[in-house]
Each structure stands twice: as structure tokens, then as C-alpha cells.
Amino acid sequence: MNYIFVLLAFLTGIAISIQAGVNANLRQSLGNPVLAAAVSFGSGFLSLAIALLFMRVPLPALDAVRQISWWKWTGGMIGAIYVTTVIVSVPRIGTANLVSLSVAGQLLAAVVLDHYGLLGFAQHPANGWRLLGLLLIVGGVLLVVKN
């Protein structure tokens, strides 16, 4: 296992919790959850655009873009729904509840995607260890949410 990616994944988890609080505060300042999500995505877009400029990444040919399946364009929409949901939910249920429920949902979806090799993922069977891990996560979520 490449430990740098393990560390990056862990740090990303920390960042997601911080982002939830930052975006919830932005919503409070702006007075609208969708506007706060748009500003959040806008700043993210600008950050990525600047990074691409510095990296001098060539753009794909228009024919290649036209060949992309419709569903492959939905990631940004899914992200917008996620961020807006976080912005609306954090003040009501708290960051720990939101993140624990999100992680449980992500893990359940990941186990299903891996098991069936969906969306181009390599197949990794939902064996007993994975299912036990999923059950332990769900148990942990119940304990966190019970608070």
C-alpha cells in the first residue's frame, strides 16, 4: 500500500469536516444555501483554473469531448447537491452527525460499486471482512448520531 495516498485520504477527511463548517458559515453570511454553494464551487473552479494554467494542461479535442457519455458529466452536479446538502444540514444536525452519516453512505456505495465493478472500478468482492467493516461503521454512526 502506498502510504502517501493513505495519508492524503486521511487529510482529505479532515478537510471535508472543515469545509462543512466553512460553507455553513458562508451560508449564514450570505443568507442562502444555494448561493453559498455557488460561491464555494466558484472559488474551487478558479483555484483549479489557475492550477491548470500553471500546469499548462492541453485541452482535449472537441471531437473527444463530444464522445464523452452524458453520465460522465454528472459529477459536478452530484458535488453541488452534496455541498448544498452539507450547507443546509450542518447547522441542524451538526458536523459529526453529517460526516458520520456521509461516510457510512459512501462506504456502502463503495462496497456495492467495488463488488459489481460498476463505473469502471476493478471488482473487489464484498467479502466477510468488508461487510464486517461496513457493519462496524454503521454501529459507530449509530453511536455518534445517538448523542
C-alpha positions as CSV (number, residue, x, y, z in Angstrom):
1,M,0.0,0.0,0.0
2,N,1.3,3.4,-0.9
3,Y,1.2,5.3,2.4
4,I,1.3,8.8,0.9
5,F,-2.2,8.1,-0.6
6,V,-3.4,6.8,2.8
7,L,-2.2,10.0,4.4
8,L,-3.8,12.1,1.7
9,A,-7.1,10.3,2.1
10,F,-7.0,10.9,5.9
11,L,-6.2,14.5,5.4
12,T,-9.0,14.8,2.9
13,G,-11.4,13.5,5.5
14,I,-10.2,16.3,7.9
15,A,-10.6,18.8,5.1
16,I,-14.2,17.7,4.4
17,S,-15.2,18.3,8.0
18,I,-13.5,21.8,7.9
19,Q,-15.2,22.5,4.6
20,A,-18.6,21.7,6.1
21,G,-18.1,24.3,8.8
22,V,-16.7,26.9,6.4
23,N,-19.5,26.5,3.9
24,A,-22.2,26.6,6.7
25,N,-20.7,29.9,7.9
26,L,-20.6,31.2,4.4
27,R,-24.3,30.4,4.1
28,Q,-25.0,32.3,7.3
29,S,-23.1,35.3,6.0
30,L,-24.8,35.2,2.5
31,G,-28.2,34.2,3.7
32,N,-28.8,31.5,1.1
33,P,-27.5,27.9,0.9
34,V,-27.6,27.7,-2.9
35,L,-25.7,31.0,-3.2
36,A,-23.2,29.7,-0.7
37,A,-22.7,26.5,-2.7
38,A,-22.3,28.5,-5.9
39,V,-19.6,30.7,-4.3
40,S,-17.9,27.6,-2.9
41,F,-17.9,26.0,-6.3
42,G,-16.8,29.3,-7.9
43,S,-13.8,29.6,-5.7
44,G,-13.0,25.9,-6.3
45,F,-13.3,26.5,-10.1
46,L,-11.0,29.5,-10.0
47,S,-8.4,27.5,-8.0
48,L,-8.5,24.7,-10.5
49,A,-8.4,27.0,-13.5
50,I,-5.3,28.7,-12.1
51,A,-3.7,25.3,-11.4
52,L,-4.4,24.2,-15.0
53,L,-2.8,27.4,-16.3
54,F,0.3,26.9,-14.3
55,M,0.5,23.2,-15.3
56,R,-0.1,24.1,-19.0
57,V,-2.5,21.2,-19.4
58,P,-3.6,20.9,-23.1
59,L,-7.4,20.8,-23.7
60,P,-8.9,17.8,-25.3
61,A,-10.1,18.0,-28.9
62,L,-13.7,18.9,-29.4
63,D,-14.4,15.5,-31.0
64,A,-13.1,13.8,-27.9
65,V,-15.3,15.9,-25.7
66,R,-18.4,15.1,-27.8
67,Q,-17.7,11.3,-27.4
68,I,-18.0,11.5,-23.6
69,S,-21.1,9.8,-22.3
70,W,-23.7,12.0,-20.7
71,W,-23.5,10.4,-17.3
72,K,-19.8,11.2,-17.0
73,W,-20.7,14.9,-16.9
74,T,-22.8,14.5,-13.7
75,G,-20.0,14.6,-11.2
76,G,-20.2,18.3,-10.7
77,M,-24.0,18.2,-10.3
78,I,-23.6,15.4,-7.7
79,G,-20.9,17.6,-5.9
80,A,-23.3,20.6,-6.0
81,I,-26.0,18.6,-4.4
82,Y,-23.6,17.2,-1.8
83,V,-22.2,20.7,-0.9
84,T,-25.7,22.3,-0.7
85,T,-26.9,19.4,1.5
86,V,-23.9,19.9,3.8
87,I,-24.6,23.6,4.0
88,V,-28.2,23.1,4.9
89,S,-27.7,20.1,7.2
90,V,-24.7,21.1,9.4
91,P,-26.5,23.8,11.3
92,R,-29.4,21.4,12.0
93,I,-27.6,18.1,12.8
94,G,-24.0,19.1,13.5
95,T,-20.8,18.3,11.7
96,A,-20.1,14.9,13.4
97,N,-23.6,13.6,12.5
98,L,-23.3,14.8,9.0
99,V,-19.9,13.4,8.4
100,S,-20.5,10.0,10.1
101,L,-23.7,9.5,8.0
102,S,-21.9,10.6,4.9
103,V,-19.1,8.2,5.5
104,A,-21.5,5.4,6.1
105,G,-23.3,6.2,2.8
106,Q,-20.0,6.5,1.0
107,L,-18.8,3.2,2.3
108,L,-22.0,1.3,1.5
109,A,-21.9,2.7,-2.1
110,A,-18.2,1.9,-2.4
111,V,-18.7,-1.7,-1.4
112,V,-21.5,-2.1,-3.9
113,L,-19.5,-0.4,-6.7
114,D,-16.4,-2.5,-5.9
115,H,-18.4,-5.7,-5.6
116,Y,-20.0,-5.3,-9.0
117,G,-17.2,-3.4,-10.7
118,L,-19.6,-0.6,-11.6
119,L,-18.5,2.7,-13.1
120,G,-15.3,1.2,-14.4
121,F,-13.9,0.2,-10.9
122,A,-12.0,-3.0,-10.6
123,Q,-14.0,-5.8,-8.9
124,H,-13.4,-6.4,-5.3
125,P,-15.8,-8.8,-3.7
126,A,-17.9,-7.8,-0.7
127,N,-16.3,-10.4,1.4
128,G,-16.9,-11.0,5.1
129,W,-14.2,-8.6,6.2
130,R,-15.7,-5.8,4.1
131,L,-19.2,-6.5,5.3
132,L,-18.0,-6.6,9.0
133,G,-16.2,-3.3,8.4
134,L,-19.4,-1.8,7.0
135,L,-21.4,-3.1,10.0
136,L,-18.9,-1.6,12.4
137,I,-19.1,1.8,10.6
138,V,-22.9,1.7,10.8
139,G,-22.6,0.8,14.5
140,G,-20.2,3.8,15.0
141,V,-22.6,6.1,13.2
142,L,-25.5,5.0,15.4
143,L,-23.3,5.8,18.5
144,V,-22.4,9.2,17.1
145,V,-25.9,10.1,16.0
146,K,-27.4,8.9,19.3
147,N,-25.6,11.8,21.1
